[in-house]
């Protein structure tokens, strides 16, 4: 019986991997190899938001999800074509929308999806015809994500809406302090990495995003272990 359950578990993992590979491959075929990263971002949103919500009214959450996709489609591209300082300001503005409205419940860890998706698109920017195809790919991704999100969460009832989220923004609360840390620190780390001419500077932003968690004790432990791991990795390399 134990072997049977293990086999079922392994088959489930295999099917999931096949689905993920096929999904990203289809996006690459339809929208070009340069936009395969869009398939990854859309896949992340589908797999996460079919279970996770934003902690607010489902109808308003669906509208916010559309807004998030618009921001991911436009802001990373703009930030790559302006000065580093202006790019940092654009990134701060984009992350402010993600974190304030998409992470009202910090322990859903929605920032790991929204901010990660944004940074991936920022790091793999395209132009010309490829960017026009990217806009189309993001539109398709937004449609799929919103359909799945609304279908899975329409029965959930939340009294809090967008207005309530804004009213809950309070500098005296630990949630708001964590949100501000994400909003300011991640773009700043990205900015500093670009000033230092680091290749694929987006990975510095992703590292900062993953270390900045809601609980201070967890954040300190992650930073400590990250330093040790980076030093060990650098020595091994």
N, C-alpha and C positions, 0 to 999 in steps of 0.2 A: 504493500500500500504506500509506503514511504517512497519507493522508487517510482510508482505511478504518479504521485503528486509532484515529484521532482521533474519527471518527464513533461507533465502538463505545464509546469512553470517555465521550463526551458523552451518548449514550443511556443508559449505565449511571448517570451522574450524575442525569439527568432521571428515570429510574425510581426511584432512591433518594429523590429529593425528593418525587415523587408518593406514594411509600409513606409517607414521614414525615408529609406533609400529611394523607393519608388516615387514618393511625393516630391522630394527635392529634384529627382531626375526629370519628372514631368515639367516642373517649373523651368528647369534648364532648357528643355527642348522647346517649350512654348515661348519663353521670353529671353533666351540666349544664355550661354554659359556665364557671362558676366553677371547675370542676375540670379545665379543659383543661390546666392546668400539670401535673397528674398524668400526663396522656398524654405530655407532654414528658419527665418524669422516668423513666417506665417505658420510653419509647423509648430514652433514653440508656442505661439499664441493659441493655436487650436488645442494642443495637448494640455496647456495650463488652464486656459479660461473655460474649458468644458467643465472643470471642477471648481475653479476659484472664481469668486466674484469680487466686486469692488466695495462691498459693504454698504451700498446705497441702492436706491430705487432701480429696479432692473431696466425699465425703459430709459431712464436717464443714463444708466451705465452703458447701455448699448450705443447711445449717442456719443458718449465719451470715448468708447472704443473706436468709433469712426474717426473722431478727432485725433486720437492717438496715432492711427494709421496715417492720417494726413500729415501730422507732424513728422513722423518717421520717414515719410516719402519726400518731404520738402526741406526740413531744417538741416539734416546732415549734409545734403548737397550744397545748400547755401553756405553752411559753416566752412566747407572745404574751399569755397571760392571767394572768401573775404580775408581780411587781415586776421592774424591769430587772436588779437584782442576782441575783435567783433565776433569771430567764431566762438570764442569762449562765452560771450554774452548770449549768443544765439543758443548755445548748448545749455546754458543756465536757464533760459526761458523755456526751452523744450522740456528739460528735466523737472522744472517747477510744475508744469502741467501734469506730467506723468506721476510725480511723487505725491502731490497734494490731492489730486482727484483719483488716481489709480491705487494709492496705497493708504487709504483712510484706515484700513485695518493692517498695520505693519506686519503682523504675523502671518498674513497670507503670502508674504515675500513676492508680491507682484513686481517689485522693482527688479528682481532677478530676470524677469521676462521683458518688461518694457525698456528698461535702461540697457540691458544686454542687446536687445534687438536694435535699439537706436545706435549703439556704439558699433555693432557689426556693420550696419549700413553706412555709418560714418567712415569706418576703416576700409570698406570696399566700395568706394564711390565710383560712379561712372558718369559719362557725359554723352552728348549727342543723341544718336538713335538709341543707344543702350539705355540712356536715362529715360527717354520716352517710353521704352518698353518696361522700364522699372516702375514708372507711374502706373502703367496698365496692370503690371503684376501686383502692385500694392493694392490697387482697387479690387482686383479679384480676391486677394487675401483678406481685405477688409470685409467683403461680402460674405466669404466663407466663415470667417471668425465671428461675425455678428450673428449669422444664422445659427451657428452652433451655440454661441453664448446665450442668445435669447431663448432658444429651445430648452436648454438645460437649466436656466435660472428663472424662467417666467413665473414659476409657482412660488418663488421666494418673495417674501414681503418685507420691505424695509421702509420705515417712515422717513429716514434720513435721505435727503436729496443733495443736489449740488449746492444749494443755498446753505444747508446744514453743515456741509463739509467746510465751506468758507468760514462759517461762524465758529467752527470748532478749531480753527487755526489760531493757536494761542502760544505766544512765546514762553509762557510759564509751564507748558506741558512738555513732557519728555518726548511725546510723539512728534510735536512740531520741531523740537530741537534736532531729533534724528532726521526729519524730513529736510530741514535746512542744511544739515551736514551732507546729505546725499546731493542736494541741489547745487551746493557751492563747491564742495570738495572734489567731486568726480570731474566736473569740467576744468577745475583748476589743475588737477593732476594731469589731465589730458593736455592742457595748455603748456605746462612745464615740460612734459615729455616731448612735445613738439619743438619747444625752444631748444631742447638738448639734442634735437635731430635724431631722436630714437626712431628706428623703423617700426612700422605698425604701432604707433603710439596709442591706438585704441586699447591695446592690451593693458596698458597702465591704468586707463580709466576703468576697465573691467575688473582689474585687481582691486582698485579702490572701492568700486561698487560692492564687490563681494565681501570686503572686509568691514564695511560700514553697516552694521546690523543694529536693530532697535535697542538691545540690551548692552549697556556699557561693559559689563563683565565679559560677555561673549565677544565684543569688539576687541577688547584688550587681549583676550586669549588668541583670537584670530590673527591679530597683528604680530604678536609674539611668535606664534608658530609660522606665520608667513615669512618673517625675517629669517628664522632658522632654516626653513625650507628653501628660500631663495639663495641663501649662502651655500647650502649643501648642493643645491642644483647647479649653481655657478661653478663650484669646485669640481663637480663631476663632469660638467661640460668641458 
